[in-house]
């Protein structure tokens, strides 16, 4: 880890801070973070702009304190990510009865071309192949 490396948790925090204004007032959605080499690349929110269900009276979606709470839960959830550096993190959130609920999905991605490029057969296998 170099001195210029910023932890994934800090990067997630910065991304969610950036999305804070957009999150306020939303009742539900999915925050998407694309990860490459343990660094956040693209990030954003997926949501339907129209709530087709019945909305509770007096609710207007996420408040500023709820956005902060969501951010803390999202960073805490990173403790469950392990041993992969490329993929996607989806944070599904919903506001119900004034509470914020968060579900997290981690997706790891691997590239077979990179794995095969690094693979080298054992010496014995090389000799057998050259004797044929």
DSSP file (Angstrom, degrees, kcal/mol; ACC not computed):
  #  RESIDUE AA STRUCTURE BP1 BP2  ACC     N-H-->O    O-->H-N    N-H-->O    O-->H-N    TCO  KAPPA ALPHA  PHI   PSI    X-CA   Y-CA   Z-CA
    1    1 A X              0   0    0      0, 0.0     2,-0.0     0, 0.0     0, 0.0   0.000 360.0 360.0 360.0 118.8    0.0    0.0    0.0
    2    2 A X    >   -     0   0    0      1,-0.1     3,-1.5     4,-0.0     0, 0.0  -0.270 360.0-108.8 -78.7 167.5    1.6    3.2   -1.1
    3    3 A X  T 3  S+     0   0    0      1,-0.3    -1,-0.1    -2,-0.0     0, 0.0   0.752 119.4  55.0 -68.8 -22.9    1.5    6.5    0.8
    4    4 A X  T 3  S+     0   0    0      2,-0.1    -1,-0.3     0, 0.0     2,-0.3   0.443  82.7 116.2 -88.4   0.3   -0.9    7.9   -1.8
    5    5 A X    <   -     0   0    0     -3,-1.5     2,-0.5     1,-0.0     0, 0.0  -0.515  52.1-155.2 -75.2 132.9   -3.4    5.1   -1.4
    6    6 A X        -     0   0    0     -2,-0.3     5,-0.1     1,-0.0    -2,-0.1  -0.924  26.5-110.8-106.3 131.2   -6.8    6.0   -0.1
    7    7 A X     >  -     0   0    0     -2,-0.5     4,-2.1     1,-0.1     5,-0.2  -0.164  19.9-120.0 -60.2 152.8   -8.7    3.2    1.7
    8    8 A X  H  > S+     0   0    0      1,-0.2     4,-2.7     2,-0.2     5,-0.2   0.882 114.4  57.4 -60.6 -38.3  -11.8    1.8    0.0
    9    9 A X  H  > S+     0   0    0      1,-0.2     4,-2.3     2,-0.2    -1,-0.2   0.912 107.6  46.6 -59.4 -43.0  -13.9    2.8    3.0
   10   10 A X  H  > S+     0   0    0      2,-0.2     4,-2.4     1,-0.2    -1,-0.2   0.887 111.4  51.7 -67.8 -37.8  -12.8    6.5    2.6
   11   11 A X  H  X S+     0   0    0     -4,-2.1     4,-2.5     2,-0.2    -2,-0.2   0.906 110.1  48.9 -64.4 -41.1  -13.5    6.3   -1.1
   12   12 A X  H  X S+     0   0    0     -4,-2.7     4,-2.6     2,-0.2     5,-0.2   0.911 110.4  52.0 -63.4 -42.1  -17.0    5.0   -0.4
   13   13 A X  H  X S+     0   0    0     -4,-2.3     4,-2.2    -5,-0.2    -2,-0.2   0.922 110.6  47.2 -59.9 -44.7  -17.5    7.7    2.1
   14   14 A X  H  X S+     0   0    0     -4,-2.4     4,-2.3     2,-0.2    -2,-0.2   0.913 111.8  50.4 -64.0 -43.2  -16.5   10.4   -0.4
   15   15 A X  H  X S+     0   0    0     -4,-2.5     4,-1.5     1,-0.2    -2,-0.2   0.922 112.7  46.2 -61.6 -43.7  -18.7    8.9   -3.1
   16   16 A X  H  X S+     0   0    0     -4,-2.6     4,-0.5     2,-0.2    -1,-0.2   0.841 109.6  54.3 -70.5 -32.4  -21.7    8.9   -0.8
   17   17 A X  H >< S+     0   0    0     -4,-2.2     3,-1.1    -5,-0.2     4,-0.4   0.921 107.8  51.1 -61.4 -42.7  -21.0   12.4    0.4
   18   18 A X  H 3< S+     0   0    0     -4,-2.3     3,-0.3     1,-0.3     4,-0.3   0.838 112.0  46.5 -63.5 -33.9  -21.1   13.4   -3.3
   19   19 A X  H 3X S+     0   0    0     -4,-1.5     4,-2.3     1,-0.2     3,-0.3   0.492  84.9 101.6 -85.6  -3.8  -24.5   11.7   -3.7
   20   20 A X  H <X S+     0   0    0     -3,-1.1     4,-1.7    -4,-0.5    -1,-0.2   0.863  80.2  46.1 -51.8 -48.7  -25.9   13.3   -0.5
   21   21 A X  H  4 S+     0   0    0     -4,-0.4    -1,-0.2    -3,-0.3    -2,-0.1   0.885 114.1  49.2 -65.0 -37.8  -27.9   16.0   -2.2
   22   22 A X  H  4 S+     0   0    0     -3,-0.3    -1,-0.2    -4,-0.3    -2,-0.2   0.858 109.4  53.0 -68.6 -34.7  -29.4   13.6   -4.7
   23   23 A X  H >< S+     0   0    0     -4,-2.3     3,-2.3    -7,-0.2    39,-0.5   0.833  85.2  99.5 -70.1 -33.1  -30.3   11.1   -2.0
   24   24 A X  B 3< S+a   62   0A   0     -4,-1.7    39,-0.2     1,-0.3     3,-0.1  -0.334  91.4  17.0 -61.0 130.1  -32.2   13.6    0.1
   25   25 A X  T 3  S+     0   0    0     37,-2.2    -1,-0.3     1,-0.3     2,-0.3   0.275  94.0 126.3  92.7 -10.6  -35.9   13.2   -0.5
   26   26 A X    <   -     0   0    0     -3,-2.3    36,-2.1     1,-0.1    -1,-0.3  -0.605  44.0-163.5 -81.7 141.7  -35.6    9.7   -2.1
   27   27 A X  S    S-     0   0    0      1,-0.3    68,-2.5    -2,-0.3     2,-0.3   0.737  71.2  -7.9 -91.5 -27.5  -37.8    6.9   -0.6
   28   28 A X  E    S+B   94   0B   0     66,-0.2    -1,-0.3    20,-0.1     2,-0.3  -0.983  71.2 125.4-163.7 158.9  -35.9    4.0   -2.2
   29   29 A X  E     -B   93   0B   0     64,-2.0    64,-2.7    -2,-0.3     2,-0.4  -0.971  47.5 -92.1 168.2-175.2  -33.2    3.2   -4.7
   30   30 A X  E     -BC  92  46B   0     16,-2.8    16,-3.3    -2,-0.3     2,-0.5  -0.991  22.0-150.4-130.5 124.2  -29.9    1.5   -5.3
   31   31 A X  E     -BC  91  45B   0     60,-2.9    60,-2.8    -2,-0.4     2,-0.5  -0.832  19.9-159.2 -91.1 127.7  -26.5    3.1   -4.9
   32   32 A X  E     -BC  90  44B   0     12,-2.8    12,-1.9    -2,-0.5     2,-0.5  -0.933  12.7-177.6-116.2 127.7  -24.0    1.4   -7.3
   33   33 A X  E     -BC  89  43B   0     56,-2.5    56,-2.6    -2,-0.5     2,-0.5  -0.989  14.0-152.1-123.7 123.7  -20.2    1.5   -6.9
   34   34 A X  E     -B   88   0B   0      8,-2.9     7,-3.6    -2,-0.5     2,-0.4  -0.846  16.1-157.8 -96.2 129.2  -18.0   -0.1   -9.5
   35   35 A X  E     +BC  87  40B   0     52,-3.1    52,-2.6    -2,-0.5     2,-0.4  -0.890  17.8 171.1-113.2 133.4  -14.7   -1.2   -8.0
   36   36 A X  E >  S- C   0  39B   0      3,-2.5     3,-1.0    -2,-0.4    50,-0.2  -0.971  77.2  -8.6-140.7 125.5  -11.4   -1.8   -9.9
   37   37 A X  T 3  S-     0   0    0     -2,-0.4    49,-0.2     1,-0.2     3,-0.1   0.892 128.6 -59.0  53.7  43.1   -8.1   -2.5   -8.1
   38   38 A X  T 3  S+     0   0    0     47,-2.6     2,-0.4     1,-0.2    -1,-0.2   0.790 116.0 115.7  56.3  32.0   -9.8   -1.7   -4.8
   39   39 A X  E <  S-C   36   0B   0     -3,-1.0    -3,-2.5    46,-0.4     2,-0.4  -0.989  71.1-115.8-129.4 140.0  -10.7    1.8   -6.0
   40   40 A X  E     +C   35   0B   0     -2,-0.4    -5,-0.2    -5,-0.2     3,-0.1  -0.596  38.6 168.5 -73.8 126.1  -14.1    3.3   -6.7
   41   41 A X  E     +     0   0B   0     -7,-3.6     2,-0.2     1,-0.5    -1,-0.1   0.586  59.2   9.0 -99.1-105.4  -14.6    4.0  -10.4
   42   42 A X  E     +     0   0B   0     -9,-0.0    -8,-2.9     2,-0.0    -1,-0.5  -0.497  69.9 173.5 -76.1 147.7  -18.1    4.9  -11.5
   43   43 A X  E     +C   33   0B   0    -10,-0.2     2,-0.3    -2,-0.2   -10,-0.2  -0.987  10.8 125.6-150.9 154.1  -20.8    5.4   -8.9
   44   44 A X  E     -C   32   0B   0    -12,-1.9   -12,-2.8    -2,-0.3     2,-0.4  -0.970  47.8 -81.6 179.3-168.1  -24.3    6.6   -8.9
   45   45 A X  E     -C   31   0B   0     -2,-0.3     2,-0.5   -14,-0.2   -14,-0.2  -0.971  21.2-158.4-126.6 135.5  -27.9    5.9   -8.0
   46   46 A X  E     +C   30   0B   0    -16,-3.3   -16,-2.8    -2,-0.4     2,-0.3  -0.950  34.8 138.6-106.8 130.9  -30.6    3.7   -9.7
   47   47 A X        -     0   0    0     -2,-0.5     2,-0.6   -18,-0.2   -18,-0.1  -0.986  54.3-110.8-163.4 159.5  -34.1    4.6   -8.8
   48   48 A X        -     0   0    0     -2,-0.3   -20,-0.1   -20,-0.1    -2,-0.0  -0.868  24.5-147.5 -93.0 125.7  -37.6    5.0  -10.2
   49   49 A X  S    S+     0   0    0     -2,-0.6     2,-0.5     1,-0.1    -1,-0.1   0.692  82.5  62.5 -69.6 -15.7  -38.5    8.7  -10.1
   50   50 A X  S    S-     0   0    0     -3,-0.0     2,-0.8     2,-0.0    -1,-0.1  -0.944  77.5-141.6-114.5 126.3  -42.2    7.8   -9.5
   51   51 A X        -     0   0    0     -2,-0.5     4,-0.1     1,-0.2    -2,-0.0  -0.763  16.2-174.3 -85.3 112.6  -43.3    6.0   -6.4
   52   52 A X        +     0   0    0     -2,-0.8    -1,-0.2     2,-0.1     3,-0.1   0.613  59.7  76.5 -85.2 -12.8  -46.1    3.6   -7.6
   53   53 A X  S    S-     0   0    0      1,-0.1     2,-0.5     0, 0.0    -2,-0.1  -0.194  99.4 -78.1 -86.6-177.5  -47.0    2.4   -4.1
   54   54 A X        -     0   0    0     -2,-0.0     2,-0.4     1,-0.0    -1,-0.1  -0.724  47.4-143.7 -84.5 130.6  -48.9    4.1   -1.4
   55   55 A X        -     0   0    0     -2,-0.5     2,-0.1    -4,-0.1     3,-0.1  -0.772  16.6-114.3 -98.3 137.1  -46.8    6.7    0.3
   56   56 A X    >   -     0   0    0     -2,-0.4     3,-1.5     1,-0.1     2,-0.2  -0.402  38.8-104.5 -65.2 142.0  -47.2    7.4    4.0
   57   57 A X  T 3  S+     0   0    0      1,-0.2    -1,-0.1    -2,-0.1     3,-0.1  -0.463 103.9  21.6 -67.8 138.1  -48.5   10.8    4.8
   58   58 A X  T 3  S+     0   0    0      1,-0.3     2,-0.4    -2,-0.2    -1,-0.2   0.426  93.8 119.6  87.2  -1.0  -45.9   13.2    6.1
   59   59 A X    <   +     0   0    0     -3,-1.5    -1,-0.3     1,-0.1     3,-0.1  -0.796  30.2 171.3 -99.1 141.3  -42.9   11.3    4.6
   60   60 A X        -     0   0    0      1,-0.5     2,-0.1    -2,-0.4    -1,-0.1   0.074  50.1-102.4-133.1  24.8  -40.7   13.0    2.1
   61   61 A X  S    S+     0   0    0    -34,-0.1    -1,-0.5   -37,-0.1   -34,-0.2  -0.452  77.4   2.6  88.8-163.5  -37.9   10.5    1.7
   62   62 A X  B     -a   24   0A   0    -36,-2.1   -37,-2.2   -39,-0.5     2,-0.2  -0.342  63.1-152.5 -65.0 132.7  -34.4   10.6    3.2
   63   63 A X     >  -     0   0    0    -39,-0.2     4,-2.2    -2,-0.1     5,-0.2  -0.507  35.0 -97.9 -92.0 170.4  -33.6   13.5    5.5
   64   64 A X  H  > S+     0   0    0      1,-0.2     4,-1.9     2,-0.2     5,-0.1   0.915 125.8  48.3 -58.0 -45.3  -30.1   14.8    5.9
   65   65 A X  H  > S+     0   0    0      1,-0.2     4,-2.1     2,-0.2    -1,-0.2   0.871 110.8  51.6 -64.4 -33.6  -29.5   12.8    9.2
   66   66 A X  H  > S+     0   0    0      2,-0.2     4,-2.6     1,-0.2    -1,-0.2   0.859 106.5  53.6 -69.8 -34.6  -30.9    9.7    7.5
   67   67 A X  H  X S+     0   0    0     -4,-2.2     4,-2.2     2,-0.2    -2,-0.2   0.910 109.6  48.8 -63.5 -41.5  -28.4   10.2    4.6
   68   68 A X  H  X S+     0   0    0     -4,-1.9     4,-2.2     2,-0.2    -2,-0.2   0.906 111.1  49.8 -63.1 -42.4  -25.6   10.3    7.1
   69   69 A X  H  X S+     0   0    0     -4,-2.1     4,-2.3     2,-0.2    -2,-0.2   0.910 109.8  50.8 -62.7 -43.1  -26.9    7.2    8.8
   70   70 A X  H  X S+     0   0    0     -4,-2.6     4,-2.4     1,-0.2    -2,-0.2   0.907 108.9  52.1 -60.4 -42.6  -27.1    5.4    5.4
   71   71 A X  H  X S+     0   0    0     -4,-2.2     4,-2.0     1,-0.2    -2,-0.2   0.906 109.6  48.8 -61.0 -43.5  -23.5    6.4    4.7
   72   72 A X  H  X S+     0   0    0     -4,-2.2     4,-2.3     1,-0.2    -1,-0.2   0.907 111.7  48.8 -64.6 -41.9  -22.3    5.0    8.1
   73   73 A X  H  X S+     0   0    0     -4,-2.3     4,-2.0     1,-0.2    -2,-0.2   0.893 109.9  52.5 -64.4 -39.3  -24.2    1.7    7.5
   74   74 A X  H  X S+     0   0    0     -4,-2.4     4,-0.6     2,-0.2    -2,-0.2   0.898 111.4  45.5 -64.2 -41.2  -22.7    1.5    4.0
   75   75 A X  H >< S+     0   0    0     -4,-2.0     3,-0.9     1,-0.2     4,-0.2   0.900 111.3  52.9 -69.2 -40.5  -19.1    1.9    5.3
   76   76 A X  H >< S+     0   0    0     -4,-2.3     3,-1.6     1,-0.2    -2,-0.2   0.869 101.8  60.8 -61.8 -36.3  -19.7   -0.5    8.1
   77   77 A X  H >< S+     0   0    0     -4,-2.0     3,-2.1     1,-0.3    -1,-0.2   0.724  84.5  78.5 -65.4 -21.4  -20.9   -3.1    5.6
   78   78 A X  G X< S+     0   0    0     -3,-0.9     3,-1.6    -4,-0.6    -1,-0.3   0.696  74.3  77.9 -61.9 -17.5  -17.5   -3.1    3.9
   79   79 A X  G <  S+     0   0    0     -3,-1.6    -1,-0.3     1,-0.3    -2,-0.2   0.723  88.8  57.9 -63.2 -19.2  -16.3   -5.3    6.7
   80   80 A X  G <  S+     0   0    0     -3,-2.1     2,-0.4    -4,-0.1    -1,-0.3   0.528  84.6  95.0 -89.6  -6.9  -18.0   -8.2    4.8
   81   81 A X    <   +     0   0    0     -3,-1.6     2,-0.4    -4,-0.2    -3,-0.0  -0.714  56.2 169.2 -83.6 130.9  -16.0   -7.6    1.6
   82   82 A X        -     0   0    0     -2,-0.4     3,-0.1     1,-0.1    -2,-0.0  -0.995  44.3  -4.6-149.0 142.4  -13.0   -9.9    1.5
   83   83 A X  S    S+     0   0    0     -2,-0.4     2,-0.3     1,-0.1    -1,-0.1   0.655  95.8  95.7  60.3  25.5  -10.3  -11.1   -0.9
   84   84 A X        -     0   0    0      1,-0.1    -1,-0.1    24,-0.0     3,-0.1  -0.995  42.6-175.2-141.9 152.3  -11.4   -9.4   -4.1
   85   85 A X        +     0   0    0     -2,-0.3   -47,-2.6    24,-0.2     2,-0.4   0.541  68.6  57.1-120.8 -13.8  -10.3   -6.2   -5.8
   86   86 A X  S    S+     0   0    0     23,-0.4    23,-3.1   -50,-0.2     2,-0.3  -0.973  75.4  65.7-125.5 136.3  -12.6   -5.9   -8.8
   87   87 A X  E     -BD  35 108B   0    -52,-2.6   -52,-3.1    -2,-0.4     2,-0.3  -0.994  69.9 -67.1 159.4-148.3  -16.4   -5.9   -8.9
   88   88 A X  E     -BD  34 107B   0     19,-2.5    19,-2.7    -2,-0.3     2,-0.5  -0.994  21.9-153.5-144.7 145.1  -19.5   -4.0   -7.9
   89   89 A X  E     -BD  33 106B   0    -56,-2.6   -56,-2.5    -2,-0.3     2,-0.5  -0.990  12.5-166.7-120.7 127.6  -21.2   -3.0   -4.6
   90   90 A X  E     -BD  32 105B   0     15,-2.8    15,-2.6    -2,-0.5     2,-0.7  -0.964   4.5-166.2-115.9 125.2  -24.9   -2.3   -4.6
   91   91 A X  E     -BD  31 104B   0    -60,-2.8   -60,-2.9    -2,-0.5     2,-0.5  -0.926   7.6-164.4-109.2 106.6  -26.6   -0.7   -1.6
   92   92 A X  E     -BD  30 103B   0     11,-2.9    11,-2.9    -2,-0.7     2,-0.3  -0.800  15.8-179.5 -89.8 127.9  -30.4   -1.1   -1.8
   93   93 A X  E     +BD  29 102B   0    -64,-2.7   -64,-2.0    -2,-0.5     2,-0.3  -0.929  13.5 176.4-130.2 153.8  -32.1    1.3    0.5
   94   94 A X  E     -BD  28 101B   0      7,-1.9     7,-2.8    -2,-0.3     2,-0.6  -0.986  23.6-136.8-150.8 147.5  -35.7    2.1    1.5
   95   95 A X  E     + D   0 100B   0    -68,-2.5     2,-0.4    -2,-0.3     5,-0.2  -0.943  31.1 168.2-107.2 119.4  -37.3    4.5    4.0
   96   96 A X  E >   - D   0  99B   0      3,-2.4     3,-2.2    -2,-0.6    -2,-0.1  -0.995  67.1 -11.3-135.1 129.6  -40.2    2.8    5.8
   97   97 A X  T 3  S-     0   0    0     -2,-0.4    -1,-0.1     1,-0.3     3,-0.1   0.844 128.3 -55.8  53.4  37.1  -42.0    4.2    8.9
   98   98 A X  T 3  S+     0   0    0      1,-0.3     2,-0.3     0, 0.0    -1,-0.3   0.471 115.5 113.2  78.5   1.8  -39.3    6.8    9.3
   99   99 A X  E <   -D   96   0B   0     -3,-2.2    -3,-2.4     2,-0.0     2,-0.5  -0.818  62.9-132.4-107.4 146.9  -36.5    4.2    9.4
  100  100 A X  E     -D   95   0B   0     -2,-0.3     2,-0.4    -5,-0.2    -5,-0.2  -0.862  21.0-166.6 -97.4 126.9  -33.7    3.6    6.8
  101  101 A X  E     -D   94   0B   0     -7,-2.8    -7,-1.9    -2,-0.5     2,-0.4  -0.938   4.1-167.8-114.4 137.8  -33.2    0.0    5.8
  102  102 A X  E     -D   93   0B   0     -2,-0.4     2,-0.4    -9,-0.2    -9,-0.2  -0.986  10.2-174.0-131.4 132.8  -30.1   -1.0    3.8
  103  103 A X  E     -D   92   0B   0    -11,-2.9   -11,-2.9    -2,-0.4     2,-0.4  -0.980  14.9-153.8-122.4 138.2  -29.3   -4.2    2.0
  104  104 A X  E     -D   91   0B   0     -2,-0.4     2,-0.4   -13,-0.2   -13,-0.2  -0.920   9.8-170.8-119.9 137.3  -25.9   -4.7    0.5
  105  105 A X  E     -D   90   0B   0    -15,-2.6   -15,-2.8    -2,-0.4     2,-0.4  -0.991   6.7-161.4-127.0 124.9  -24.8   -6.9   -2.4
  106  106 A X  E     -D   89   0B   0     -2,-0.4     2,-0.5   -17,-0.2   -17,-0.2  -0.878   5.5-171.2-103.2 134.9  -21.1   -7.6   -3.2
  107  107 A X  E     -D   88   0B   0    -19,-2.7   -19,-2.5    -2,-0.4     2,-0.3  -0.979   6.7-157.8-127.2 119.1  -20.2   -8.8   -6.7
  108  108 A X  E     -D   87   0B   0     -2,-0.5     2,-0.4   -21,-0.2   -21,-0.3  -0.760   7.9-159.7 -95.2 144.1  -16.6   -9.9   -7.4
  109  109 A X        -     0   0    0    -23,-3.1   -23,-0.4    -2,-0.3     2,-0.3  -0.965   8.8-177.0-124.5 140.0  -15.3  -10.0  -10.9
  110  110 A X        -     0   0    0     -2,-0.4     2,-0.6   -25,-0.1   -26,-0.0  -0.941  20.2-137.8-130.8 154.6  -12.4  -11.9  -12.4
  111  111 A X    >>  -     0   0    0     -2,-0.3     4,-1.4     1,-0.1     3,-0.7  -0.951   5.0-159.4-116.9 112.7  -10.9  -11.9  -15.8
  112  112 A X  H 3> S+     0   0    0     -2,-0.6     4,-2.9     1,-0.3     5,-0.3   0.826  91.0  62.8 -61.5 -33.0   -9.9  -15.4  -17.1
  113  113 A X  H 3> S+     0   0    0      1,-0.2     4,-1.8     2,-0.2    -1,-0.3   0.891 104.1  48.1 -60.4 -38.7   -7.5  -13.9  -19.7
  114  114 A X  H <> S+     0   0    0     -3,-0.7     4,-1.2     2,-0.2    -1,-0.2   0.876 112.6  48.5 -68.3 -36.9   -5.4  -12.4  -16.8
  115  115 A X  H  X S+     0   0    0     -4,-1.4     4,-0.9     1,-0.2     3,-0.2   0.929 113.3  45.9 -68.4 -45.5   -5.4  -15.7  -15.0
  116  116 A X  H  < S+     0   0    0     -4,-2.9     3,-0.2     1,-0.2    -2,-0.2   0.841 107.4  58.5 -68.2 -33.0   -4.4  -17.8  -18.0
  117  117 A X  H  < S+     0   0    0     -4,-1.8    -1,-0.2    -5,-0.3    -2,-0.2   0.865 110.0  43.7 -63.4 -35.8   -1.7  -15.3  -18.9
  118  118 A X  H  < S+     0   0    0     -4,-1.2     2,-0.3    -3,-0.2    -1,-0.2   0.644  93.1 101.3 -84.0 -16.3    0.0  -15.8  -15.6
  119  119 A X     <  -     0   0    0     -4,-0.9     2,-0.4    -3,-0.2    -3,-0.0  -0.512  48.1-179.1 -73.8 131.6   -0.4  -19.6  -15.6
  120  120 A X        -     0   0    0     -2,-0.3     3,-0.1     0, 0.0    -3,-0.0  -0.994  26.6-120.3-131.3 128.9    2.7  -21.5  -16.6
  121  121 A X        -     0   0    0     -2,-0.4     5,-0.0     1,-0.1     0, 0.0  -0.198  37.1 -94.1 -64.4 156.7    2.7  -25.3  -16.8
  122  122 A X     >  -     0   0    0      1,-0.1     4,-1.9     4,-0.0     3,-0.3  -0.292  36.0-109.0 -66.6 156.1    5.0  -27.3  -14.7
  123  123 A X  H  > S+     0   0    0      1,-0.2     4,-2.3     2,-0.2     5,-0.2   0.874 118.7  55.1 -55.3 -40.7    8.4  -28.3  -16.1
  124  124 A X  H  > S+     0   0    0      1,-0.2     4,-2.4     2,-0.2    -1,-0.2   0.910 106.3  50.8 -61.7 -42.3    7.3  -32.0  -16.4
  125  125 A X  H  > S+     0   0    0     -3,-0.3     4,-2.1     1,-0.2    -1,-0.2   0.872 109.1  52.1 -63.7 -36.2    4.3  -31.0  -18.5
  126  126 A X  H  X S+     0   0    0     -4,-1.9     4,-2.0     2,-0.2    -2,-0.2   0.922 109.9  48.2 -64.6 -43.9    6.5  -28.9  -20.8
  127  127 A X  H  X S+     0   0    0     -4,-2.3     4,-1.5     1,-0.2    -2,-0.2   0.915 111.1  50.5 -64.5 -41.9    8.9  -31.9  -21.3
  128  128 A X  H  X S+     0   0    0     -4,-2.4     4,-0.7     1,-0.2    -1,-0.2   0.908 110.8  49.3 -62.2 -41.6    6.0  -34.3  -22.0
  129  129 A X  H  < S+     0   0    0     -4,-2.1     3,-0.5     1,-0.2    -1,-0.2   0.862 110.7  49.6 -66.6 -35.6    4.5  -31.9  -24.5
  130  130 A X  H  < S+     0   0    0     -4,-2.0    -1,-0.2     1,-0.2    -2,-0.2   0.739 106.1  57.4 -77.3 -21.7    7.9  -31.4  -26.3
  131  131 A X  H  <        0   0    0     -4,-1.5    -1,-0.2     1,-0.2    -2,-0.2   0.630 360.0 360.0 -80.1 -15.2    8.4  -35.2  -26.6
  132  132 A X     <        0   0    0     -4,-0.7    -1,-0.2    -3,-0.5    -2,-0.1   0.487 360.0 360.0 -78.3 360.0    5.2  -35.7  -28.4
